[in-house]
Amino acid sequence: MAVACGASPTGEAGASAAAAAQSKPQDINHLEPRRDSVGPRPARFAWTAVPNAGTYSLNIWNEVDTKVVEQHGLTATTAPWPEGLEVPLGTYFWAVVAVRDGRPIAESGLSAFVITE
């Protein structure tokens, strides 16, 4: 029986793999409302900070994939429920993008919340 052993990556290939690992986009975690939360309309949205983010963009969609909120240029990791926004009971999805120098550097992905009252 023969066993083949490979060397660890070195040279250009190793450098490329290390660079790719370091440039991997960071994740943003949803804090409030929590994923799949059910209850009253959230008073605010909160998420984890991304180092070196200049601003954040918050987007909210309804269950038929229509965007109901689009806020850009947020500098904090929280945002109140948009003033004057009235929505019917139902399922909604929200996502946050961290931006630096006009380019996205991290994304949260979609998180659902259900407004029942």
C-alpha positions in Angstrom: 0.0 0.0 0.0 1.3 3.4 -0.9 0.6 6.6 0.9 1.1 10.0 -0.7 1.9 13.0 1.4 1.5 16.5 0.1 3.5 19.5 1.2 1.8 22.4 2.7 1.1 25.3 0.3 4.1 27.5 -0.2 5.1 30.2 -2.6 2.5 32.0 -4.8 -0.2 29.5 -4.2 0.1 29.7 -0.5 0.2 33.5 -0.5 -2.9 33.5 -2.7 -4.8 31.2 -0.3 -3.7 33.3 2.7 -4.8 36.6 1.0 -8.1 35.1 0.1 -8.7 34.0 3.7 -7.9 37.5 5.0 -10.1 39.3 2.4 -13.1 37.1 3.0 -16.1 39.3 3.7 -17.1 39.7 7.3 -20.5 38.7 8.6 -22.9 41.1 10.3 -25.1 39.4 12.9 -28.7 40.5 13.5 -29.3 41.4 17.1 -32.7 43.1 17.1 -35.1 41.9 16.0 -33.7 38.4 16.4 -34.0 35.9 13.5 -37.5 34.5 13.1 -38.8 36.6 15.9 -42.6 36.8 16.2 -44.5 39.6 18.0 -45.1 43.3 17.9 -43.5 45.6 15.3 -39.8 46.1 16.3 -39.0 49.5 17.8 -35.5 49.4 16.3 -33.0 47.4 14.4 -29.6 46.5 15.8 -26.6 44.6 14.4 -23.0 43.8 15.2 -20.3 46.3 14.2 -17.8 45.8 11.4 -14.3 47.2 12.0 -13.5 49.9 9.5 -17.0 50.3 8.2 -17.7 53.9 7.2 -21.5 53.5 7.0 -24.3 50.9 7.0 -27.3 50.4 4.8 -30.5 48.9 6.1 -33.1 47.3 3.9 -36.5 45.8 4.7 -38.7 43.7 2.4 -42.2 42.3 2.8 -43.1 38.7 2.2 -43.8 39.3 -1.5 -40.2 40.6 -1.9 -41.1 44.3 -2.2 -38.6 46.6 -0.6 -40.4 48.8 2.0 -37.3 50.5 3.6 -34.0 51.5 2.2 -31.8 53.6 4.4 -28.2 54.5 3.5 -25.4 56.3 5.3 -26.2 55.0 8.8 -23.2 55.5 11.1 -24.5 53.7 14.1 -25.2 49.9 14.5 -28.8 50.7 15.4 -31.7 52.3 13.6 -35.2 53.1 14.9 -38.2 51.8 13.1 -38.7 54.4 10.3 -40.9 57.2 11.4 -44.3 57.2 9.7 -43.8 53.7 8.2 -47.1 51.8 8.6 -47.1 48.2 7.5 -49.7 45.5 7.7 -49.2 42.4 10.0 -47.1 39.8 8.3 -43.7 38.5 7.6 -40.8 40.8 6.8 -37.1 40.4 6.1 -34.2 42.7 6.9 -30.6 42.9 5.9 -27.6 45.2 6.6 -24.6 46.0 4.5 -21.4 47.6 5.8 -19.8 50.1 3.4 -16.4 51.6 3.2 -15.3 54.0 0.5 -18.5 53.4 -1.4 -17.9 49.6 -1.5 -19.7 46.8 0.5 -17.3 45.1 2.9 -19.7 42.9 4.9 -23.3 41.7 4.7 -25.7 40.2 7.1 -27.9 38.2 4.8 -31.6 38.1 5.2 -33.3 37.7 8.6 -37.1 37.2 9.0 -39.4 38.7 11.6 -43.1 38.4 11.9 -45.4 41.3 13.1 -48.4 39.8 14.8 -49.8 42.7 16.7 
